[in-house]
Amino acid sequence: MILTEADRYFLVAGLRENKLYPHLTKWYFGAEPLAKQYAYHQARQPNVTWVGSIASGKSWGIAASVMSDCLTLPGFKALSTSITSAQAEIPFEMAYSWITSEQYRPRIDHLIADIVKRPYPLIRFKNGSSWLFRTAGQQATHIRGLEFDRVVFDEAGYEYDIETMNALRGRLRGERLPGIPRMARLDATTSPTDCPWLRDWFARGTPGSLDMQLADYAAIRSTIYDNTHITDEQIRLMKAGYSDEMIRVELMGEFPDYGNTMFPARHIATAEDRLLNDAMELAIRPEKGDPLPGWREDVHPRHGVTLWERPYIPGHIYVEAGDPGMGDVPNRNAGAVMVLDVTYRPYSLAYLHWVSGRGSYMPFLDSYRYALDKYYPSLRGLDATGTQAAMDELAFEANGIEVSRINFNRDKSGMLNALSLLLTNQDLAFPFIKGLHLQLARYTRNDKDLDNDLVMTLAMIAFLIRHVDGKDEGIQHQPRSRPLRYQQGTRHPQKGRYRRSA
């Protein structure tokens, strides 16, 4: 590898001990770090927790920091991971833009050995360093046997199983080069959540806390006000649509206090079956061979999964429900369609579509009809109250969709009670989906100002499940860890920018 005169200066300047990290980022990535981004990179503790609000610069800070380590430390091995591949790959998209941009490619390209995109993105550097981007899997099962200098788990606050973090710690070992031990740094970067271990880690890294262990833990909180690239007017417009709690959490980066919510966090965490996330990952992105048909996942870069779909299994019993809407994700009036496989307990999610209507009901109706045609549900429900009072007639007359009316005004309490009972009895299994998780965690019966489309759609299905013919005889108990069957499925008719598909 031949270094330029600029490389000889900036790669040395960027080493932590020289404290000139902004010189490196300005030259190779086109910007200097914000104060919290600088503090994050310079942290020397082996456990670093970064809790950031929206638009506080967390994604850029992660990408620039890890990229700098790979450029400046020969033989460095880094892993960016998360619950979903789309989240794990956000730093890759940033790094790739720097490497391929017209302005910065001449400064970086000669330092890059190779870029691999499939099955998982991997950047190899000419100094022997490498940077892998992939999901961790349940308790980090996907990366067992590998060793790294640094692991960054993004949106770690949605991983409630501390054993996943313990398993990741076990991957940080060995030597980077002969006689040089690995950095062994584990980063938990996330938006604020109510995850217990995350709060514990943050307290350990906070000066003055009763649990502080500042030699081993660092804690950083960044807010939207830390980002000097965001104007006061932009912040004002964001705040206008937020409740006081959302301002505290989404803009100030504070841990949420959902108070007396309806669905306890432990019940939500129990229902979130990471094996379903793993099954999707293995289906659409296998280590070898072609993707499996019938599996599909769309991911919005900020709001997470908006479409999650798995194959129809002949002979299984399905129930479908929908909450019509013309709005866009993640707003309250977005549409929602769900299908549950109720053949076994726990009842398992087969299809979820969080629909951006863009001012029309037709995207919702298209999705609802698509799910009918694919899963042949025994019962199908639709909100037939409020602004959607004539939706069931419209669906039937214009699109040939026959549905069961559900009267929210009359049955809402019964639906919510049915959902609460299923969660309490551990009779639901669904993958981690950020929007669903947040709506469940925040939900209160006084939901006037809450985004609740996904919650109410799931509640409709819970209400309908009681009426499935032969439920007591036909539905069987099945262990949550049972292997999933892969069947031929049909293609989804809609196209999206963030689609990842078989």
C-alpha positions as CSV (number, residue, x, y, z in Angstrom):
1,M,0.0,0.0,0.0
2,I,1.4,3.4,-1.1
3,L,0.5,6.3,1.2
4,T,0.3,9.8,0.0
5,E,1.8,12.7,1.9
6,A,-1.8,13.6,3.1
7,D,-2.2,10.0,4.4
8,R,1.0,10.2,6.3
9,Y,-0.3,13.3,8.2
10,F,-4.0,12.6,8.6
11,L,-3.8,8.9,9.5
12,V,-1.4,9.7,12.3
13,A,-3.3,12.8,13.4
14,G,-6.4,10.7,13.7
15,L,-5.0,8.4,16.3
16,R,-6.8,8.9,19.6
17,E,-3.6,9.8,21.5
18,N,-2.9,12.7,19.1
19,K,-6.4,14.2,19.6
20,L,-6.6,15.5,16.1
21,Y,-9.6,13.3,15.0
22,P,-11.4,16.3,13.4
23,H,-8.5,16.7,10.9
24,L,-8.9,13.1,9.7
25,T,-12.7,13.3,9.3
26,K,-12.6,16.7,7.5
27,W,-10.1,15.3,5.0
28,Y,-11.6,11.9,4.3
29,F,-15.3,12.4,5.1
30,G,-15.9,16.1,4.5
31,A,-17.0,17.2,8.0
32,E,-15.7,17.7,11.5
33,P,-17.4,15.9,14.3
34,L,-19.8,17.5,16.6
35,A,-18.8,17.7,20.3
36,K,-20.7,14.5,21.3
37,Q,-19.4,12.7,18.2
38,Y,-15.8,13.6,19.2
39,A,-16.4,12.4,22.7
40,Y,-17.8,9.1,21.4
41,H,-14.8,8.4,19.2
42,Q,-12.2,9.4,21.9
43,A,-13.7,7.3,24.6
44,R,-11.2,4.8,26.0
45,Q,-13.5,2.7,28.1
46,P,-14.2,-0.9,26.9
47,N,-18.0,-0.3,27.2
48,V,-19.5,2.8,25.6
49,T,-23.2,3.7,25.8
50,W,-24.5,6.4,23.5
51,V,-28.1,7.4,23.8
52,G,-29.1,9.8,21.2
53,S,-32.3,11.7,20.2
54,I,-33.4,11.9,16.6
55,A,-31.2,14.1,14.4
56,S,-28.5,14.3,17.0
57,G,-25.8,12.9,14.7
58,K,-25.5,9.4,16.1
59,S,-25.4,7.6,12.7
60,W,-22.7,9.8,11.2
61,G,-20.7,9.6,14.5
62,I,-20.7,5.8,14.4
63,A,-19.7,5.5,10.8
64,A,-16.9,8.1,11.0
65,S,-15.5,6.6,14.2
66,V,-15.3,3.0,13.1
67,M,-14.1,4.0,9.6
68,S,-11.3,6.0,11.2
69,D,-10.2,3.0,13.4
70,C,-10.1,0.8,10.3
71,L,-8.0,3.4,8.4
72,T,-5.5,4.1,11.2
73,L,-5.1,0.8,12.9
74,P,-3.6,-2.1,10.7
75,G,-5.3,-5.4,11.2
76,F,-8.3,-3.8,12.9
77,K,-11.6,-5.9,12.8
78,A,-14.9,-4.1,13.3
79,L,-18.5,-5.3,13.4
80,S,-21.6,-3.1,13.0
81,T,-24.6,-5.1,14.1
82,S,-28.2,-4.7,15.1
83,I,-31.5,-6.6,15.3
84,T,-32.2,-6.1,11.6
85,S,-29.8,-6.0,8.7
86,A,-31.1,-2.6,7.5
87,Q,-30.1,-1.0,10.8
88,A,-26.8,-2.7,10.9
89,E,-26.0,-1.5,7.4
90,I,-26.7,2.2,7.9
91,P,-23.0,2.8,8.6
92,F,-22.1,0.9,5.5
93,E,-24.2,3.2,3.3
94,M,-22.4,6.2,4.8
95,A,-19.0,4.7,4.4
96,Y,-19.8,3.6,0.9
97,S,-20.8,7.1,0.0
98,W,-17.5,8.5,1.2
99,I,-15.5,5.8,-0.7
100,T,-17.4,6.3,-4.0
101,S,-18.1,10.1,-3.9
102,E,-16.5,12.2,-6.6
103,Q,-14.9,14.5,-4.1
104,Y,-13.5,12.1,-1.6
105,R,-12.9,8.9,-3.6
106,P,-9.4,10.2,-4.7
107,R,-8.5,10.5,-1.0
108,I,-9.8,7.1,0.2
109,D,-10.0,4.7,-2.8
110,H,-6.3,3.7,-2.7
111,L,-6.7,2.6,1.0
112,I,-9.6,0.2,0.2
113,A,-8.8,-3.3,-0.9
114,D,-12.3,-4.6,-1.6
115,I,-16.0,-4.0,-1.0
116,V,-18.4,-7.0,-0.8
117,K,-22.1,-6.5,-0.7
118,R,-23.6,-10.0,-0.4
119,P,-24.5,-12.0,1.5
120,Y,-23.4,-9.3,4.1
121,P,-21.6,-6.1,3.4
122,L,-17.9,-6.2,4.2
123,I,-15.2,-3.5,3.6
124,R,-11.6,-4.7,3.4
125,F,-8.8,-2.2,3.8
126,K,-5.3,-2.5,2.3
127,N,-3.8,-2.3,5.8
128,G,-5.4,-5.6,6.7
129,S,-8.4,-4.1,8.6
130,S,-12.0,-5.2,7.8
131,W,-15.5,-3.9,8.7
132,L,-18.4,-6.4,8.7
133,F,-22.1,-5.4,8.8
134,R,-24.7,-8.0,9.8
135,T,-27.3,-8.9,12.3
136,A,-26.3,-10.4,15.6
137,G,-29.1,-13.0,15.8
138,Q,-30.6,-14.3,19.0
139,Q,-27.9,-14.1,21.7
140,A,-25.4,-13.2,18.9
141,T,-25.6,-16.6,17.3
142,H,-24.7,-15.3,13.9
143,I,-21.2,-14.2,14.9
144,R,-20.1,-16.9,17.2
145,G,-16.6,-18.1,16.3
146,L,-15.5,-14.6,15.1
147,E,-13.2,-12.2,16.8
148,F,-13.3,-8.4,16.6
149,D,-11.5,-5.3,18.0
150,R,-14.7,-3.3,18.2
151,V,-18.4,-4.1,18.0
152,V,-21.1,-1.5,17.6
153,F,-24.6,-2.7,18.4
154,D,-27.0,0.0,17.0
155,E,-30.5,0.4,18.5
156,A,-29.2,-1.8,21.3
157,G,-32.0,-0.5,23.5
158,Y,-34.5,-2.8,21.7
159,E,-32.5,-5.9,22.6
160,Y,-33.8,-6.8,26.0
161,D,-31.8,-10.0,26.4
162,I,-28.5,-9.0,28.1
163,E,-27.1,-12.4,27.1
164,T,-26.8,-11.0,23.6
165,M,-24.4,-8.3,24.9
166,N,-22.5,-10.9,26.9
167,A,-22.1,-13.0,23.8
168,L,-20.8,-10.0,21.9
169,R,-18.3,-9.3,24.6
170,G,-17.0,-12.8,24.2
171,R,-16.1,-11.9,20.5
172,L,-13.8,-9.1,21.6
173,R,-10.6,-11.0,22.3
174,G,-7.2,-12.1,21.0
175,E,-4.6,-10.0,19.2
176,R,-4.9,-7.5,16.4
177,L,-1.3,-8.1,15.3
178,P,1.3,-10.3,17.0
179,G,1.9,-8.9,20.4
180,I,-0.8,-6.2,20.0
181,P,-4.1,-7.1,21.8
182,R,-7.4,-6.1,20.3
183,M,-9.1,-2.9,21.4
184,A,-12.0,-5.0,22.9
185,R,-14.5,-2.1,22.8
186,L,-18.3,-2.8,22.9
187,D,-20.6,0.1,21.9
188,A,-24.3,0.2,22.7
189,T,-25.7,3.0,20.6
190,T,-29.4,3.6,20.6
191,S,-32.4,5.9,20.8
192,P,-33.8,6.0,24.3
193,T,-35.8,3.0,25.4
194,D,-36.9,1.4,28.7
195,C,-34.5,-1.5,28.4
196,P,-33.2,-2.3,32.0
197,W,-29.7,-3.3,31.2
198,L,-29.2,-0.2,29.0
199,R,-30.2,2.1,31.8
200,D,-27.8,0.2,34.0
201,W,-24.9,0.6,31.6
202,F,-25.7,4.3,31.2
203,A,-25.7,4.8,35.0
204,R,-22.3,3.0,35.3
205,G,-20.8,5.5,32.8
206,T,-22.4,8.6,34.3
207,P,-20.2,10.6,36.7
208,G,-21.9,11.1,40.1
209,S,-24.3,8.2,39.8
210,L,-24.5,5.7,42.6
211,D,-23.5,2.9,40.2
212,M,-20.7,4.6,38.4
213,Q,-17.8,2.5,37.1
214,L,-16.0,5.1,35.1
215,A,-12.9,3.0,34.4
216,D,-15.0,0.5,32.4
217,Y,-18.0,2.4,31.2
218,A,-18.6,5.7,29.3
219,A,-22.1,7.2,28.8
220,I,-22.9,9.9,26.2
221,R,-26.3,11.5,25.7
222,S,-26.9,13.6,22.6
223,T,-29.9,15.8,21.8
224,I,-31.2,17.4,18.7
225,Y,-29.9,20.7,20.2
226,D,-26.3,19.3,20.0
227,N,-26.6,19.2,16.2
228,T,-25.5,22.6,15.0
229,H,-26.7,21.7,11.5
230,I,-30.4,21.7,12.6
231,T,-32.0,25.1,12.7
232,D,-34.2,26.5,15.5
233,E,-37.1,26.7,13.0
234,Q,-36.8,23.0,12.1
235,I,-36.8,22.0,15.8
236,R,-39.8,24.2,16.4
237,L,-41.8,22.5,13.7
238,M,-40.8,19.1,15.1
239,K,-42.0,20.0,18.6
240,A,-45.3,21.3,17.3
241,G,-46.4,17.7,16.5
242,Y,-45.0,16.1,19.6
243,S,-46.5,15.5,23.1
244,D,-44.4,16.6,26.1
245,E,-43.2,13.0,26.6
246,M,-42.2,12.6,22.9
247,I,-40.3,15.9,23.1
248,R,-38.5,14.6,26.2
249,V,-37.6,11.3,24.6
250,E,-37.4,11.9,20.8
251,L,-35.7,15.4,21.0
252,M,-33.9,15.4,24.4
253,G,-32.7,11.8,24.4
254,E,-34.1,11.1,27.9
255,F,-35.1,7.6,28.9
256,P,-38.9,7.2,28.5
257,D,-41.3,7.0,31.4
258,Y,-44.4,5.4,30.0
259,G,-46.0,5.4,33.4
260,N,-49.2,3.4,33.7
261,T,-49.3,1.9,30.3
262,M,-51.5,-1.0,29.4
263,F,-49.0,-3.5,28.2
264,P,-46.0,-4.2,30.5
265,A,-42.6,-4.2,28.9
266,R,-41.9,-7.7,30.0
267,H,-45.0,-9.0,28.2
268,I,-43.9,-7.2,25.0
269,A,-40.4,-8.6,25.3
270,T,-41.7,-12.1,25.7
271,A,-43.8,-11.9,22.6
272,E,-41.0,-10.6,20.5
273,D,-39.5,-13.8,19.2
274,R,-36.1,-13.1,17.7
275,L,-36.2,-16.5,16.0
276,L,-38.7,-14.9,13.6
277,N,-36.2,-12.1,12.8
278,D,-33.5,-14.7,12.3
279,A,-35.8,-16.8,10.0
280,M,-36.4,-13.7,7.8
281,E,-32.7,-12.9,7.7
282,L,-31.8,-16.5,6.7
283,A,-34.6,-16.6,4.1
284,I,-33.9,-13.4,2.2
285,R,-30.1,-13.4,2.7
286,P,-28.8,-17.0,3.0
287,E,-25.2,-17.7,3.4
288,K,-25.3,-20.0,0.4
289,G,-27.8,-20.4,-2.5
290,D,-30.7,-18.3,-3.6
291,P,-33.1,-16.5,-1.3
292,L,-36.2,-18.5,-0.3
293,P,-39.5,-17.6,-2.0
294,G,-42.4,-16.0,-0.2
295,W,-40.4,-14.0,2.4
296,R,-40.3,-10.2,2.2
297,E,-39.3,-7.3,4.3
298,D,-39.4,-3.6,3.7
299,V,-37.5,-1.3,6.1
300,H,-37.7,2.4,6.4
301,P,-34.3,3.9,7.4
302,R,-35.7,5.7,10.4
303,H,-38.9,4.0,11.4
304,G,-37.8,0.4,10.9
305,V,-39.8,-2.5,9.4
306,T,-42.9,-1.4,7.5
307,L,-43.6,-4.7,5.7
308,W,-42.9,-8.2,7.2
309,E,-44.2,-11.2,5.2
310,R,-43.7,-14.9,5.3
311,P,-45.0,-17.8,3.2
312,Y,-48.5,-19.2,3.3
313,I,-48.6,-22.7,4.8
314,P,-51.3,-24.9,3.4
315,G,-53.7,-26.3,6.0
316,H,-52.9,-23.6,8.5
317,I,-55.6,-21.3,10.0
318,Y,-55.2,-17.5,9.5
319,V,-57.0,-14.4,10.8
320,E,-56.6,-11.0,9.2
321,A,-57.5,-7.5,10.3
322,G,-57.0,-4.0,9.1
323,D,-57.1,-0.4,10.3
324,P,-57.7,1.8,7.2
325,G,-55.7,5.0,6.9
326,M,-54.6,7.6,4.3
327,G,-51.7,9.0,6.3
328,D,-48.0,8.1,6.1
329,V,-45.9,6.1,8.5
330,P,-45.4,6.7,11.4
331,N,-48.3,9.1,11.9
332,R,-51.6,8.1,13.6
333,N,-53.6,7.8,10.4
334,A,-51.3,5.4,8.6
335,G,-53.0,2.2,7.5
336,A,-52.2,-1.2,9.0
337,V,-52.9,-4.8,7.9
338,M,-51.9,-7.9,9.9
339,V,-52.4,-11.6,9.5
340,L,-51.7,-14.1,12.3
341,D,-51.3,-17.8,11.9
342,V,-53.5,-19.2,14.7
343,T,-52.9,-22.9,14.0
344,Y,-50.6,-23.1,17.0
345,R,-50.1,-21.3,20.3
346,P,-48.4,-18.9,20.5
347,Y,-50.2,-17.3,17.6
348,S,-47.5,-16.2,15.1
349,L,-47.3,-13.2,12.9
350,A,-47.5,-14.1,9.2
351,Y,-48.0,-10.6,7.6
352,L,-47.7,-7.0,8.8
353,H,-47.9,-4.0,6.5
354,W,-47.7,-0.5,8.0
355,V,-49.1,1.4,5.0
356,S,-48.3,4.9,3.9
357,G,-51.4,6.0,2.1
358,R,-50.1,9.3,0.7
359,G,-53.6,10.7,0.9
360,S,-55.5,7.7,-0.4
361,Y,-57.1,4.6,1.0
362,M,-56.1,2.5,-2.0
363,P,-52.6,1.5,-0.8
364,F,-54.3,0.1,2.3
365,L,-57.0,-1.7,0.3
366,D,-54.4,-3.1,-2.1
367,S,-52.5,-4.6,0.9
368,Y,-55.6,-5.9,2.5
369,R,-56.7,-7.6,-0.7
370,Y,-53.2,-9.0,-1.3
371,A,-53.2,-10.6,2.2
372,L,-56.6,-12.1,1.6
373,D,-55.5,-13.7,-1.6
374,K,-52.3,-15.1,-0.1
375,Y,-53.4,-16.4,3.3
376,Y,-57.2,-17.2,2.8
377,P,-58.0,-16.1,6.4
378,S,-60.8,-17.8,8.2
379,L,-61.9,-14.4,9.6
380,R,-61.2,-11.0,8.4
381,G,-61.9,-7.8,10.3
382,L,-62.0,-4.2,9.4
383,D,-62.5,-1.0,11.5
384,A,-66.0,0.2,10.4
385,T,-66.4,3.2,12.6
386,G,-65.3,6.9,12.7
387,T,-63.9,8.2,9.5
388,Q,-63.8,4.7,8.1
389,A,-67.5,4.1,8.6
390,A,-68.2,3.1,5.0
391,M,-64.9,1.4,4.4
392,D,-66.3,-2.1,4.6
393,E,-68.9,-1.2,1.9
394,L,-66.2,0.4,-0.3
395,A,-63.9,-2.6,0.1
396,F,-66.7,-5.0,-0.8
397,E,-68.3,-3.0,-3.7
398,A,-65.2,-1.6,-5.4
399,N,-62.6,-4.3,-4.6
400,G,-64.6,-7.5,-4.0
401,I,-63.4,-7.7,-0.4
402,E,-65.8,-9.3,2.1
403,V,-65.0,-8.5,5.7
404,S,-66.4,-8.7,9.2
405,R,-67.4,-5.3,10.7
406,I,-65.8,-4.4,13.9
407,N,-67.3,-1.5,15.9
408,F,-64.5,0.3,17.7
409,N,-66.9,2.4,19.6
410,R,-68.7,-0.6,21.0
411,D,-65.9,-3.3,21.1
412,K,-62.7,-1.3,21.7
413,S,-62.4,-2.3,25.4
414,G,-63.1,-5.9,24.6
415,M,-60.4,-5.9,21.8
416,L,-57.8,-4.4,24.1
417,N,-58.6,-6.8,26.9
418,A,-58.3,-9.7,24.4
419,L,-54.9,-8.5,23.3
420,S,-53.8,-7.9,26.9
421,L,-54.8,-11.5,27.8
422,L,-52.9,-13.0,24.9
423,L,-49.7,-11.1,25.9
424,T,-50.1,-12.0,29.5
425,N,-50.6,-15.7,28.7
426,Q,-47.6,-15.6,26.3
427,D,-49.9,-16.6,23.4
428,L,-48.5,-14.2,20.8
429,A,-45.2,-14.4,18.9
430,F,-44.1,-11.7,16.5
431,P,-40.6,-10.5,15.3
432,F,-39.1,-7.4,16.7
433,I,-40.7,-4.5,14.7
434,K,-39.7,-1.1,16.0
435,G,-43.1,0.6,15.3
436,L,-45.1,-2.2,16.9
437,H,-42.8,-2.2,19.9
438,L,-43.1,1.5,20.5
439,Q,-46.9,1.6,20.0
440,L,-47.4,-1.2,22.5
441,A,-45.0,0.2,25.0
442,R,-46.6,3.7,24.9
443,Y,-50.2,2.6,24.8
444,T,-52.7,3.8,27.3
445,R,-56.5,3.4,27.2
446,N,-56.7,7.2,26.9
447,D,-55.1,7.0,23.4
448,K,-56.5,10.2,21.9
449,D,-53.0,11.6,21.1
450,L,-51.2,8.3,20.5
451,D,-50.1,6.6,17.3
452,N,-52.0,3.4,17.8
453,D,-52.8,1.9,14.3
454,L,-50.6,-1.2,14.8
455,V,-51.9,-1.8,18.3
456,M,-55.5,-1.6,17.3
457,T,-55.0,-3.9,14.3
458,L,-53.4,-6.5,16.6
459,A,-56.2,-6.0,19.1
460,M,-58.8,-6.6,16.3
461,I,-57.1,-9.9,15.6
462,A,-57.1,-10.9,19.2
463,F,-60.8,-10.1,19.4
464,L,-61.5,-12.2,16.2
465,I,-59.4,-15.2,17.3
466,R,-62.1,-16.2,19.8
467,H,-64.5,-16.9,16.9
468,V,-62.3,-19.1,14.8
469,D,-64.3,-22.3,14.0
470,G,-63.1,-25.2,16.0
471,K,-60.5,-23.1,17.8
472,D,-60.5,-25.3,20.9
473,E,-60.0,-28.4,18.9
474,G,-58.0,-27.1,16.0
475,I,-55.4,-24.9,17.6
476,Q,-52.5,-26.7,19.1
477,H,-49.8,-25.7,21.6
478,Q,-46.4,-25.6,20.0
479,P,-43.0,-24.6,21.5
480,R,-41.9,-21.1,20.5
481,S,-38.6,-22.5,19.2
482,R,-40.2,-24.8,16.6
483,P,-38.6,-24.6,13.2
484,L,-40.4,-22.6,10.6
485,R,-41.7,-24.2,7.4
486,Y,-40.7,-22.6,4.1
487,Q,-43.3,-22.6,1.4
488,Q,-43.7,-21.0,-2.0
489,G,-45.3,-17.6,-1.7
490,T,-46.5,-14.9,-4.1
491,R,-44.9,-11.5,-4.8
492,H,-46.1,-8.3,-3.1
493,P,-47.6,-5.9,-5.7
494,Q,-46.1,-2.7,-4.3
495,K,-42.6,-1.5,-4.7
496,G,-40.6,0.5,-2.2
497,R,-37.2,2.1,-1.9
498,Y,-36.1,0.1,1.1
499,R,-37.4,-3.3,0.0
500,R,-35.3,-6.4,0.8
501,S,-36.8,-9.4,-0.8
502,A,-36.5,-13.0,-1.9
